[in-house]
């Protein structure tokens, strides 16, 4: 098998939760009307900037987001951000071990987690709101004062090595291909030790690169905790580096074309040739209708959009038998060419509806709200409400999607491939096909016709 990616709370007392549950309390109010007395969301601000959103409930989520990740490892050893993710919530200046941290959280019904992506590191704690002061102090200690002992570093080195071995044995190539497409699209400038980790922390874990976010928590209490545990002398970074994008035209989430790119990605859609049922399968998207439905030998054809603060990647993942790699590549290049063509009105409205639906459905979860608030403030120092984003989606014109599709076709593509690749077309031939009128490869690769 061969695969490739081509990328051109508040608490209201014991009875409160019963009032808003289903039952006979409000029998005559339709679902289209809001219930009377339901608390409204509160958007707190510090120095005129939104920092978090409050929702009613007994438990809260508080966390710290840092503008740090694998894209900032250009002058560091690759994998250092993932190492720090694994070391999160280990021993600190106040807690001697991870077990001690977990026991403290357990007293407040809490859990902790750290996740690192290409451009963001998130430390988060979910616990009873009554224990906010304790868990916030724990959170601040874990982020700002980790011990990073030699024993912990060695244990994490073994854990990461096991993960890499396990990943290489997995049948699903998508995780590896996602990493490979980043290596192809960006210029990246396992001997990680305690000194290297501390150097990275000094440079990137600085006040100007940190955002505090909270959900279901009193605004005054969160601000009080922030001043108590986080505010101090600001340390300015002395050396910041980021992976340089080497592809063509792209779009970051800070640009006005971000929504058209997201709509284009939704229109392309796709998925596996077979998957279990469930809502939102996208069977009317282009990659389903024009690729999977017409070519039974293609196992997967999926579009996805990776967007960062300065650049972005619109990718199509395709999987097929190694003997049919040339034909698979030509089919995908043709789909890229067709992006710049006419957009059907029904197709566009379906993509808008699906994008809006996914946005609103995801924001029903507290962890997603926390991440949404934190990431937006980290990137833009403000937050657009879901209603605003829905308005942007609704107001997009047909020419907007066509325009951004034409833009990406002008740039140099990045490719990543995994498997038996003896018949894989060269970079030059793929680029030539993308710049042609019909997306066809040179005759050398058309012996399958």
N, C-alpha and C positions, 0 to 999 in steps of 0.2 A: 504494500500500500504506500502511496506517496501523497503528500499534502503540501500545500503552499499557501502563503498569504501574500496578496498583492495590495499595495497601498498607494496609491497616488495620494415639676408639677405642683400644683397646689393641693393641699389636703382640706377637705370640707367636713370631716367627722364621719363616724361610722355609717349613718343613714344615707350619705350623699350618693354612693354608687347605686343604690336601689332606685333613686328617683329617676335616673336616666336610663334604666334598663327597660326591656320590653315588658309589657304587662298592661294593667288596667288603669295606671295613673293618669294617662292622657289618651283616653280611648277615641276622642273625636278629632284629633289633630293629624292631618295627612302627613305622609313622609316628605312631601315637598315643602313643608313649613317647619321652621326651627322650633324646638321646644322652648317654652318660656322658662327663664331662670337659669338656663345653661350658661356656665361661665364663658366669657370671651377670652380669646388668646391675648396675652399681654406681651408686648414687644419692649423689652427694657433697653435702655441706652446708657452708655458711659461716654462722656465727652462728645455727645451728639452722634455716636455710632451705635448701631444695633449690635448687640453681642449674643443674645440668646432669645428663645421663645419659651413662654411658660404655658403649660397645659395642666389641667387638673388631674389629680391622681396621688396615690400614696408614695409611689417610688419616683425617683428622679434620675436623670443621667447628666453627669458633668464630665467634661473632658477638655483636653488641651490638644490643639492641632498645631503642627509645626511645618513650616515651608521647607521640608526636607524629604529626601527619598533617593531612589537609585539614579535619578537624572542629575543629582548633585555630587556624584562620586567621580567626576571627571579626573580629579587629581588625587583621588583616594583609591584604595583597593576595592575592586568590584565586590559587592555583597555586604558592605559595611552597614548600610541601612537595614538590611534584613537581619544582620547580627544583632543590632540594637533592638529590633522588634522582638527577637527571641529572648533578649536579656531583660526586657521590660518587666517591672514589678518584681525584680529579684531584690537582693539585699541593698539597703540604702543607709544613709547616715542615722536614721532613727529605727530602722527595722533590720534585724540581723539576718533574716532569710525570707524567701518567698512564702514559706509556711506561716511565718509570723504575720505577714501582710494579709494572707488569705483568712487567717483566724480573726484578724481585726475586722475585715469586711464581713465575715460570717455573722458577727454580732449585730450587724445592721442589715442582714439579708442581702448583702452586696456581692457583685461579681466585678471583675476587671478584665480589660482586654487592651491589646495594642495591635494596630494594623498599619502596615507601611505599603504605600503605593509608589508609583514612579515619582510623584511630586509632593506627597503629603504623608506625614506620620501622625497617627491619632492615638492618644492615650485616653481611655475612657473608663469611668466607673459608674455602675448602676447600683443604687442602694436606697434604703428608706430615707425619705427627706429629713426625718428627725436627726439622722446622723450625719448631716451634710458637713458640718465642721470637721468631724473626724476623718471622713473619707476624702474630703478635699485636701486636708493636710497630708494624707497618705499619697494622694495623686501628685501633689506638688513635689513631695519628697522623691517619688519614683522618677519624675521627669528631670528634676534639677540636681538631685544628689545621689545618683546610683553609685554603688561601690565598684561594680565591674571587677570583681576579684578574678585572679588567674584561674581559679577552679571553675567559676561560673563561665568564663570565656571558653575554657577547654570543653566543658559540657555542651555548650552551645555549638562549638565547632563540630562535635560528634553528631549533634542533632541535625545540623544543616547538611552534613555529609550524607546522613541517612536519607534526608528529604531529596537530595539530588539523585541518589541512586534509585529511590522509589519513583521519582518523576520520570527517569529514563526508561523504567519498566512499564509505565502506564500506557494503555492502548490509545488514549486520547491525545493527539498531537497538539491540541490548541494551546495549552499552557506554554509548551516549549516554543511554539511558533510565535506567540505574543512577545516573548522575550527576544526571539530572533529578529522580528520585524523592527523592534526598537534598536537593536544593534545595527541593522541595515540602514535605518533612517537617521540615526544620530551618531556622531563621532564621540566615542567614549575613550577618554584618556585614562591560596586562602590562608595569605600570611597576616591575618588580622590579630592584633594583640591589644592589651589594655591601653598602651600609650596612643596607638592610632585611634582607638575609640574615643578617648578623652579629647584628642585633637579635633576630631569631627564634631563632638558635642560643643566644644568652645566656639567653633566657627558658625555652627548652624542653629544651635539651641539658644538663640538670643532674643531679647524682648521684642525687637522689631520684626521677628519672623514667627511670632507666637500669637495664637488666638484662643481665648477661653470661650467655651460654649456650654450652655446648659438647657435642659428641657425638664419641665415640671418642677420648677424650683422658684422660690421667691426671689425676685430680682435684687432687693436690698440685701438679702442674706448672701447671695452669690457674690455681689460686689464687695461686701464686707470680707468674705473669705479670700477673694482675690487680693485685696489690699493687705490682708494679714499674711498670706503665704507666698504670694508671687511677686509683688512689687518690691523692687530693690534697685540697686545701681545698674543701669543699663550697660551691657558689654557690647561694644561694636565689633562686628566680625572683621578680621583682618585679611581673610582670603576666602572668597566665594567663587565657585566654579559651577558650570552647568553644561550638560551634554549639548553639543551644537548640532542643530538640525541641518542635514546635508541634502535633503530631498528638494522638491520643487515647491509650488504654492500650497499653503496649508492654512488652517484657521484655528485660532485659539478660542477658549471660552470667553475671552474678554472682547472679542470683535463682534460687530453687528451681524456678520454672516454666520454666527454660531447656530442660530435657530434654523436658517435654511439648510445648513449642513446636517443638522439633526433630522430634519424632515427628509432630506435626500437619503440618509441612512435608513430611516424608517420605510421609505418607499422601496428600497432595495431588499430589505428584510432577509428572508431565507431561513435556513436551518438544516437539520439532518434529513436524510431521505426517509427515516422512520424515527419517530419518538412517541412516547406515551401521550395520552390525551391531556386535555387541559385547555384553559382559555388563552386567547392571544397567540395562537400558533402562527399567524401571519401567512396563511396559505394563499392569500391574494397578493402577496408582495411579488416583485419582479423576479427575484431569484428562485422563488417557488414555482411561479407560472412558466417562466422562460428557460429555466435551467433544470431544476429537479424534476419537473413534470415531463420534460422532453428528453432527458438523458438519464436513463435508469442507472447507468454505471457510475454516475457522480454520487458519492455517498453523503457529501455535505457541501453546501454553498451558503455562506453566511456573511452578511455585511455587519461591520461594527465600526464605531467611531471613537477614537481615543483623542481627547482634547486636553491641552495643558495651558499654562499661563501665556506661553509665547508661540506655541505651534500646535498642530494637531495631525492626526493620521486617519484617513478614511480607508478602511481595509476591506477586502473580500477574502475570506478563507474558503478554500476549495480542497476536497479530498477525493481521490480516485485511484484506480489501479495504476501502477507505474507504467504499464504499456500504453496508457491513454493520457499521459501527462501533456504531450503537445496539444492534443485536441482540447483538453481541459483548460490549458492556458489560453488558447485562442477563444474559447467560449467566454472566459472571464474578461479578456481584453475587449471583446465585443460588447459585453454588458457595461463596461466603463465608457465606451464610445456612445452607447445609447443613453447614458445619463444626460448628455448634452442635448438630447432631442426634445420632442414635444412631450409635455406632461399632461396626462389625461385629467380632467377635472374631478372625476370620481376617485381616481387613484390619489390625487392630492388631498382631497377631503378625508379619505380614509386614513391617510398617513397622519393628518392633523389630529383626527379623532383618536387614533391609537396612541400618538405621542402624548396628548393631553391626558388620556386615560392612564397611561403608565406613570406619568408624573404625579397625578393625584392619588393613585393607588399606593405608590411607594411612600408618599408623605403621610400615610395613615400610621406608620410605625415610628415610635419614639427614636430608636437608633438612627433611622434614616433622616428624621427631622434634625437631630443633633448634627449629623454629618453635613446635611445641606446648609444649616446655619453656619457651621464652622468653616466649611470650604468657601462659601460665598464671601464671608467676612475676611478670610485669609487672603483671598484673591483680589477683592474689590473694596474692602473696608466698608461694605454695606451689604444689604440683603434684599433681593427682589422677592416679593411675596408670590405664592403660587398663582394667585389671580392675575398678577402682572405677567407672569410667564405664559399663562394661558391666553392672555390678550395678544402677546407677541406672536404666538403660534397661530392664532385665529387670523391675524392681520397679514400673514405672509402671502405674497403674490406669486403667481405661476412663474413670472420672469425671475424671481429671486432664486428659486431652486435651479432653474436652467442656467442662470448666470454663474452660480458657484460651481455647478457641474462643469461648465466650460473652463472655469479657472483652474480646477485641479487637473484637467487634461493637458494643460499647457506645461505643467511641471514635470520634473524627473521622477519616475516612480522608484519605490523601494520594494525589493522582493525578499522573501524568506522561504526556504523550502526544506522539507524533512522527508527522508525515506530513500528509496532507490531512484536516483535522479539522472541516470545516464541519458535520458531523452529530454531533459529539461532544456528549453530554449535559453539562449544567452541573454544577459541583461540588455545588450544592444538590440537584439531582435524583439524583445518584449517592448522596449521603449519605442522602437520603430512602429510596431503594431498599434500602440496606444496613440501615436501621432498620425496614424493613417486615417482614412475616411471610414473604413469598414472594420478595423481591428484585426484583420487577418495577418497571420504570420507569413514569413517568407516561404517560398515553395519547398525549401529544404525540410520544413517541419510538416508539410501537408501530404506526406505519404499515407496518412490515415484516411484521406478522402477517397 
